[in-house]
């Protein structure tokens, strides 16, 4: 009888030893919570980055293919001014452009129901626009809102035959004017072969609204459609994405602050 009792007591001790105490359970859950808190934001950001990359590639491809289709369908294989006609206004070009996007909406300006599609976008790095403080990109260009939420802003240039001989002020990488030894702005000659631009934001008004992440621009000449050349408008990120590197290049700055 005593042997049986001893066996029962022994088996209960084994069961108790195998079970977790409440304190152990709480400690384990706490550790899991800490690990989750440390890893989840990174996982979420990685997922978001991949989603943005996919949208950038698709939007760029849609714009590129649309312009190519427009020029080939009219028989002028090497002339993008078929769509980006220098004789047209930006609104007229947007009206012609939207015909190639099913279910898209045209906003000629920021009035009434279109106001939500006109918002400020930060540059991909500190940029002054010729001032001494950081600024943001603001505009009133006609907008095409695609059915997937992306927004295209259409800029038509009116250079005859998409060609212009002009001048420009020499600036540093932040957009501040570079002065000569007498303190005067340096003016240089330039040749422009641009028909127009398409700025685009792949997720519309949703944050972060930053060039080099969800916003970019494309420049259109008579025979080319390619990423815009300005670094502060996201050039490095767009080149990375189109080449398969999937690496965003941008840095934060404070609007209105000097650097």
C-alpha positions in Angstrom: 0.0 0.0 0.0 2.8 2.4 1.0 4.6 1.6 -2.3 1.4 2.5 -4.3 1.2 5.8 -2.4 4.8 6.6 -3.1 4.3 5.8 -6.8 1.3 8.2 -6.9 3.2 11.0 -5.2 6.2 10.4 -7.4 4.0 10.6 -10.6 2.4 13.8 -9.4 5.8 15.3 -8.8 6.8 14.5 -12.4 3.6 16.1 -13.7 4.3 19.2 -11.7 7.9 19.4 -12.8 6.8 19.1 -16.5 4.2 21.9 -16.2 5.0 25.6 -16.5 4.3 27.8 -13.6 2.3 31.0 -14.1 5.4 33.1 -13.6 7.3 31.1 -16.3 4.4 31.5 -18.7 4.3 35.3 -18.2 8.0 35.6 -18.6 7.9 33.6 -21.8 5.0 35.7 -23.2 6.9 38.8 -22.2 9.9 37.7 -24.2 7.8 36.9 -27.2 6.2 40.3 -26.9 9.6 42.1 -26.8 10.9 40.1 -29.8 7.7 40.8 -31.7 7.9 44.5 -30.9 11.5 44.6 -32.2 10.9 42.6 -35.4 7.4 43.5 -36.5 8.1 47.1 -37.5 11.0 45.9 -39.6 8.9 43.2 -41.3 6.1 45.7 -41.9 8.5 48.3 -43.4 10.1 45.7 -45.6 6.7 44.6 -46.9 5.8 48.2 -47.5 9.0 48.9 -49.4 8.5 45.9 -51.7 4.9 47.0 -52.3 6.2 50.5 -53.3 8.9 49.1 -55.5 6.3 47.0 -57.4 4.1 50.1 -57.8 6.9 52.3 -59.1 7.9 49.7 -61.7 4.4 49.3 -62.9 3.6 53.0 -63.0 6.8 53.8 -64.9 6.1 51.0 -67.3 2.5 52.2 -67.9 3.7 55.7 -68.6 6.5 54.5 -70.9 4.3 52.1 -72.8 1.5 54.6 -73.2 3.8 57.2 -74.7 5.3 54.6 -77.1 1.9 53.4 -78.1 0.7 57.0 -78.8 3.6 57.7 -81.1 3.6 54.4 -83.0 -0.2 54.4 -83.5 0.1 57.7 -85.3 2.9 56.5 -87.6 5.5 58.8 -86.1 7.7 56.1 -84.5 10.4 58.4 -83.2 8.4 61.5 -82.2 7.0 61.8 -78.7 5.6 65.2 -79.5 2.6 63.4 -81.1 1.3 63.2 -77.5 3.4 65.9 -75.9 2.7 68.6 -78.5 4.5 71.9 -77.8 1.5 73.7 -79.2 -0.8 72.3 -76.4 -1.3 73.4 -72.9 -0.6 71.0 -70.0 -4.3 70.5 -69.6 -4.8 69.6 -73.3 -1.9 67.1 -73.2 -3.5 65.6 -70.0 -6.8 65.2 -71.8 -5.1 63.4 -74.7 -3.0 61.3 -72.3 -5.9 60.1 -70.1 -7.6 58.4 -73.1 -5.1 55.5 -72.8 -6.0 54.8 -69.1 -9.3 53.0 -68.5 -11.2 54.3 -65.5 -8.9 57.2 -64.9 -10.1 60.6 -63.6 -8.8 64.0 -64.9 -8.3 66.9 -62.5 -7.4 70.0 -64.5 -6.6 72.0 -61.3 -7.0 71.9 -57.5 -10.5 73.2 -57.3 -13.5 71.6 -55.5 -13.5 67.7 -55.6 -9.9 67.6 -56.9 -8.3 69.5 -54.0 -7.3 66.3 -52.2 -5.0 65.3 -55.1 -2.9 68.5 -54.7 -0.5 68.2 -51.7 3.1 69.0 -50.9 5.8 66.4 -51.6 9.2 66.5 -49.9 12.3 66.3 -52.0 14.6 63.3 -51.7 17.2 65.4 -49.9 17.7 68.9 -48.5 16.8 71.3 -51.3 16.3 75.1 -51.1 15.0 76.0 -54.6 17.3 79.0 -54.6 16.5 80.1 -51.0 18.5 79.4 -47.8 16.1 77.0 -46.2 14.6 73.5 -47.0 11.5 73.7 -49.2 8.9 71.2 -50.6 7.5 70.6 -54.0 4.1 72.3 -54.6 2.3 72.6 -57.9 -1.0 73.1 -59.8 -0.3 70.9 -62.8 -3.3 68.9 -64.2 -3.6 65.5 -62.6 -4.6 62.1 -63.9 -5.8 59.8 -61.1 -5.5 56.2 -62.1 -7.9 53.5 -60.9 -5.1 51.9 -58.8 -4.6 55.1 -56.8 -1.5 56.4 -58.5 -1.5 60.0 -59.7 0.2 61.4 -62.8 0.9 65.2 -63.0 1.3 66.3 -66.6 3.7 69.2 -67.6 3.7 70.3 -71.2 6.6 72.5 -72.3 6.1 74.9 -75.1 9.5 74.9 -76.7 9.1 74.9 -80.5 9.9 71.4 -81.8 10.8 70.5 -78.2 14.0 72.6 -78.5 15.2 75.7 -76.7 18.4 77.6 -76.2 18.4 79.3 -72.9 20.4 80.1 -69.8 20.4 79.0 -66.2 21.8 80.0 -62.9 24.6 77.8 -61.5 23.6 76.2 -58.2 25.1 73.8 -55.6 23.4 70.4 -55.0 21.0 72.0 -52.5 19.8 74.6 -55.1 21.6 77.6 -53.6 23.1 80.0 -56.2 26.9 79.8 -56.7 28.4 83.3 -56.8 31.5 84.5 -58.6 34.3 86.3 -56.9 32.4 89.6 -57.2 29.3 88.1 -55.5 27.3 87.9 -58.7 25.2 84.9 -59.8 26.9 82.7 -62.4 24.8 82.5 -65.6 25.5 79.7 -68.0 24.1 78.8 -71.5 22.0 75.7 -71.9 20.2 73.7 -74.6 16.9 72.0 -73.7 15.4 69.2 -75.7 12.3 68.5 -73.6 8.7 68.1 -74.7 7.4 67.7 -71.2 7.4 65.9 -67.9 5.3 63.4 -66.0 5.5 63.5 -62.2 3.9 60.6 -60.4 3.1 59.4 -56.9 2.4 55.7 -56.8 0.1 55.8 -53.8 -1.5 59.2 -54.2 -2.1 61.3 -51.1 -1.0 58.5 -48.7 2.2 59.2 -46.8 5.1 59.6 -47.0 4.8 61.8 -50.1 8.6 62.0 -50.8 10.6 62.0 -53.9 12.9 59.0 -53.9 10.3 56.8 -52.3 6.7 57.0 -53.6 7.2 60.0 -55.9 9.3 60.4 -59.0 9.4 62.1 -62.4 10.0 61.3 -66.0 11.3 63.5 -68.8 10.1 63.3 -72.4 12.1 64.4 -75.4 11.1 63.8 -79.0 12.9 60.4 -79.1 13.3 59.4 -75.5 11.3 58.6 -72.4 13.6 58.4 -69.4 14.0 59.2 -65.6 14.3 62.9 -64.9 17.9 63.9 -64.2 17.5 65.9 -61.0 18.9 64.0 -58.0 16.7 65.9 -55.5 13.6 64.5 -57.4 14.5 60.9 -56.7 16.8 60.0 -59.6 19.0 57.6 -57.7 16.1 55.6 -56.3 14.3 55.4 -59.6 17.5 54.2 -61.4 18.0 51.6 -58.6 14.4 50.3 -58.9 14.5 50.1 -62.7 17.8 48.2 -62.6 16.5 45.7 -60.0 18.4 46.9 -56.9 15.3 47.9 -55.0 17.2 50.4 -52.9 15.7 53.8 -51.9 18.0 56.8 -51.7 16.7 59.7 -49.7 17.4 61.6 -46.5 15.1 63.6 -44.2 15.3 67.3 -43.6 13.2 70.0 -41.9 11.2 72.3 -44.1 12.0 76.0 -43.3 15.3 75.1 -41.7 18.8 76.0 -42.9 21.6 73.6 -43.5 
